[in-house]
């Protein structure tokens, strides 16, 4: 699960089974990027950090056939 880093709004990006990208989350608070994106060991929770101010988000699915 990549985190977009660039100018403008910052997003967490997922892909469909066909490999098409889609936005899962958007940082509407400020222009700070997401970092450290990972799934829990059981694959049920996606963790993502926002750099400034430092915050960790726990996002629950349902997620299908997640590979981590």
Phi and psi in degrees as a GROMACS rama.xvg file:
@    title "Ramachandran Plot"
@    xaxis  label "Phi"
@    yaxis  label "Psi"
@TYPE xy
-84.1801  157.625  UNK-2
-113.879  128.282  UNK-3
-74.7632  134.399  UNK-4
-128.836  116.392  UNK-5
179.103  -165.161  UNK-6
-74.3463  152.036  UNK-7
83.437  -155.679  UNK-8
-67.467  145.902  UNK-9
-104.818  139.77  UNK-10
-131.584  156.245  UNK-11
-96.2426  133.02  UNK-12
-117.105  130.166  UNK-13
-109.86  175.956  UNK-14
-131.082  146.256  UNK-15
-75.4044  173.564  UNK-16
-61.6778  -23.7231  UNK-17
-87.7735  2.30857  UNK-18
85.7647  10.5337  UNK-19
-83.3197  132.333  UNK-20
-75.8339  150.379  UNK-21
-151.519  150.8  UNK-22
-80.8812  129.746  UNK-23
-94.9234  -40.2253  UNK-24
-146.945  156.029  UNK-25
-133.825  137.131  UNK-26
-84.7987  97.9365  UNK-27
-90.2536  -3.79265  UNK-28
-76.6115  -47.5095  UNK-29
-159.55  -170.724  UNK-30
-90.6376  10.7641  UNK-31
-71.5075  142.715  UNK-32
-84.0343  159.268  UNK-33
-83.0727  145.493  UNK-34
-142.033  168.267  UNK-35
57.4046  42.4074  UNK-36
-77.4952  126.175  UNK-37
-156.268  158.002  UNK-38
-97.6544  152.574  UNK-39
-64.4889  163.147  UNK-40
-57.0698  -33.7127  UNK-41
-87.0282  -1.09507  UNK-42
75.2443  9.98038  UNK-43
-92.019  -22.8522  UNK-44
-126.288  131.413  UNK-45
-99.3508  125.442  UNK-46
-104.971  134.988  UNK-47
-142.195  143.076  UNK-48
-109.414  146.184  UNK-49
-108.19  133.156  UNK-50
-65.2211  -53.272  UNK-51
-129.055  126.382  UNK-52
-67.1043  150.78  UNK-53
-59.8285  118.658  UNK-54
-145.326  142.515  UNK-55
-111.12  131.357  UNK-56
-105.884  140.559  UNK-57
-115.57  113.316  UNK-58
-112.478  123.539  UNK-59
-96.9354  153.093  UNK-60
-72.2532  -145.389  UNK-61
-78.0899  140.564  UNK-62
-110.839  137.667  UNK-63
-108.186  127.84  UNK-64
47.2625  51.3312  UNK-65
-73.308  133.315  UNK-66
-107.396  123.355  UNK-67
